[in-house]
Amino acid sequence: MTMAAKHVLVCVTGQRTCEKLIRAGAELASERRCELSVLHVARTGQRFLGSEDEAAALEYLYQVSRENGADMTLTHSDDVPGAIVSFARKCEACAVVLGMPRGRGSDMGLAYILRGQLPEVELREMITSGD
């Protein structure tokens, strides 16, 4: 039995700008010759995408994921960073692609936590708002 392929993991929210993240992740996965996974973690008790038109948003993200050869996973957790770290380890992520709003540094928040928990994994942050 062969070892599972490494993955590029793209973390998405419900924003349409996530298409940019998925496409960047697909390009990186192609360069690295590995699989692409897309993950969305919602806090327990919240809607997945926090949107009134959640079904359309989910379908959109699934469609973009499929077009780029990715599997997409949705999950709930009270510990969003912990869920991402766990998923990244499980799929043997070699890289994680995250979006970040324009003007926010990576010295705080999710990127900081992921860098501390996944030091062996490349972390790529892309500006997703204000473009």
N, C-alpha and C positions, 0 to 999 in steps of 0.2 A: 504494500500500500504506500502511495506517495504522500509526502507531507503537503498540507494545505498550502495553496498559493498565497503569497502575501497580497495585501490589499492597499489601495489608496482609499482612505475613508473621508468622505465629504459630509460635514455636519451642516444641516440646513434648518431654516426656519420656514415660516409660511410665506415669506416674501417672494415676489416674482424675480427679484434679483438673484435668487438662489440658482437660477438657470446658469448664470455666469460661474458660480462655484462648481456646479456639476460639470460643466464643459471644461473648466480648468483642471478638475480632478481627472476627467477622462484623458486629457492630454498628458498629464503626469503619469497616469497608469499605463498609457501606451508607451511612453518613454521608458518606464521602468519594467515593462512587460509583466504587469501584474493585474489583478482583478480590481474592479471599482465597486465600492459599496457606498450607499447614501444612507445617512442616519438622521432621523429627527426624534428628539427626546422632548416630551412635554411633561410639565410638572403633573404629579398625580392629582386627579380631579379636574384638570383643565382640558379644554378641547385641544386636539393635536395642533392645530394651526391658529387657534385663537381668533378665528374669522367666522363671520356669519355664513359665508359661502365656503365652508370647510370642504364639502364634497368636491367642488370645482377646483379648489386649491390643491387638494390631495391628488386628484386625477391629473392635474397639470404637472405636479412634481413626479408622479409615477411615470407619466409620458416622457418627460425630459430624461429621467433616469433610464428608462428602456431604450430611448433613442441613443443613449451613450453607453449602452451595454452594462448598466449597473443594476444591482439588486438594491431595493430600498426597504429599509426597516423603520417602523414606527414603534415607539415604546413610551411608557409613562414611568416616571421616577421622581421621588422627592429629592434625589441627589443627581441633578443633571450632569455635572462634571464627572461624577463617579460612574454613571451609566455610560458615558462616552469612553472613559478610560477602560472600563470592563469590555465594551464592545471592541475597542481598538486592539486590546490584547487577544480577545477571542478570535478575531479575524486576522491576526498577525499583521496589523497595519505597519507599513513602512513609512507612511506619510499621512497627515491629517490636514485637510483643507477647511479653513474656517473663514467666515465673513466677519468683517468688523466695520462699524460705522466710520465715516470720514471724521478725522480729528481725534479719534480715540487711540491711545497708545496701547501697546501690548504688555505694559508693565503691571497691569491689573486684570482682574476678571478671568474669564474662561481660559484664554491663551496661557496666562501665567500658571494656572492650576495644571493644565495639560502638560506644559513644559516640565513642571516639577514631577508629575506622575509618570510621564512617558519620555524620559530623557533620550532614549534611543530612537525615537520616532521624529522624523522631520515634520515641522509644523509650518504650514504656509497660511498666512493671513492675507485676505484680499479685501479691499475696500468695496463695500456693497451698496452704500448709499451715497447720494449726492453726485452720482455720475451723470 
